């Protein structure tokens, strides 16, 4: 039995978008960003890794979510900037 959170260990199939996020300065930043993204229609889950500065956004199958809306949600969560990851 795993001691880790299911959110962090589950494998989720389907479309995803990876964003590069700058401006994170503490461990609270990731959950703030994730919560803001998960409020958007069509977003299944969001996971932010502060070490890499990347946020992986998993979308519902068939969802029509604009990358600009994802970026706006990240930037609306605090003093962050975001762009699609290379």
N, C-alpha and C positions, 0 to 999 in steps of 0.2 A: 504494500500500500504506500502510495506516494505522500510525502509530507508537504509537497508543493501545491500551490493554488492550481485548480483546474484551468483557470483562465490562462495561466502561463504555460501549461503543459499540453493542452489539447491541440490536436491538429485540425485545422479548419480548412476545408477545401473551398474553392470559389475565388472570385476576383479579389485582388487586393491592390492597395496603393501604398507606396513607401515614401514618406516625407522626411526631409532633412530639417531638423528644428534647431534653431540657435536661440540662446538667451536663457536656457535652463541653468539654475544655480543651486538647486537643492533637491532632495529626494521627494519633495511634495509636488514638484513641477510635473512629473510624469503622470500621476493620477489626475491632476487638474486638466491636463491636455486630453487624456483618455476620456474622462467624463464629458468634456465639452464635445468631443467628436462622437461619442456614443449617443448623444442626444439627437444627432442628425438622422432624418429618415433614410433608410437604406444602408446604414452602417450597422454591421453585426457586432464588431468589436474593434477596439484600438489598444495597442500595446506600445508604450514608449520606453525606449532603452536610453537612459541618461548617459551611459558610458559612450555609446556610439552617436548619440544625438539623432537617432532615427525613430520614427513612429510608423508602425505598420498598421494600416487600417484595412480591416477585412469587411467586404461588402456583401450584402445579401445577393443571392443569385438573381440576376436580371435587374438589379437596382441601377438607376440612372443618377449617379452622384457625380457632380462636377468637381474636379480637382480644386478649382478656385473656392468652392464652398468649404472643402476640407481645410484649405489654407486659412480661410477667413475664420473658421472655428478655432484653429490652433492660435492664431493671433488674437482672437477674442478672449482666450483663456488667460492671458497675461501679457507680459512684455516680451513676447516671442516673435521670431520671424520664421517662416517656413517656406520651403520650395520642394518640388519633386526631387527625390534622391536620384543621383546618377546611377 
